Amino acid sequence: REDINNDRITIEWTNTPDGAAKQFRREWFQGDGMVRRKNLPIEYNL
């Protein structure tokens, strides 16, 4: 049986600048901007 204790999903995102809701610019996501990360452990019903 496989070890499932460390199974997780990692979600990464970058926040957009204030006032950016109406237009998209690819350069917001390029370069060395801050990337946020959230690790979600997977819980199995065994």
CYANA upper distance limits for C-alpha pairs under 8 A (distance plus 0.5 A):
  6 ASN  CA     41 PRO  CA      7.87
  7 ASP  CA     41 PRO  CA      6.70
  7 ASP  CA     42 ILE  CA      6.20
  8 ARG  CA     39 ASN  CA      7.05
  8 ARG  CA     40 LEU  CA      5.91
  8 ARG  CA     41 PRO  CA      4.74
  8 ARG  CA     42 ILE  CA      5.60
  9 ILE  CA     39 ASN  CA      6.39
  9 ILE  CA     40 LEU  CA      5.70
  9 ILE  CA     41 PRO  CA      6.98
  9 ILE  CA     42 ILE  CA      7.64
 10 THR  CA     37 ARG  CA      7.37
 10 THR  CA     38 LYS  CA      6.23
 10 THR  CA     39 ASN  CA      5.02
 10 THR  CA     40 LEU  CA      6.73
 11 ILE  CA     37 ARG  CA      6.21
 11 ILE  CA     38 LYS  CA      5.79
 11 ILE  CA     39 ASN  CA      7.02
 11 ILE  CA     40 LEU  CA      8.47
 12 GLU  CA     35 VAL  CA      7.05
 12 GLU  CA     36 ARG  CA      6.06
 12 GLU  CA     37 ARG  CA      4.97
 12 GLU  CA     38 LYS  CA      7.05
 13 TRP  CA     35 VAL  CA      6.22
 13 TRP  CA     36 ARG  CA      5.73
 13 TRP  CA     37 ARG  CA      7.05
 14 THR  CA     29 PHE  CA      7.32
 14 THR  CA     33 GLY  CA      8.09
 14 THR  CA     34 MET  CA      6.96
 14 THR  CA     35 VAL  CA      5.47
 14 THR  CA     36 ARG  CA      6.45
 15 ASN  CA     35 VAL  CA      8.37
 15 ASN  CA     36 ARG  CA      8.44
 16 THR  CA     20 ALA  CA      6.78
 16 THR  CA     28 TRP  CA      7.24
 17 PRO  CA     28 TRP  CA      8.49
 20 ALA  CA     24 PHE  CA      7.49
 26 ARG  CA     30 GLN  CA      7.40
 27 GLU  CA     31 GLY  CA      8.07
 28 TRP  CA     33 GLY  CA      8.11
 29 PHE  CA     33 GLY  CA      7.50
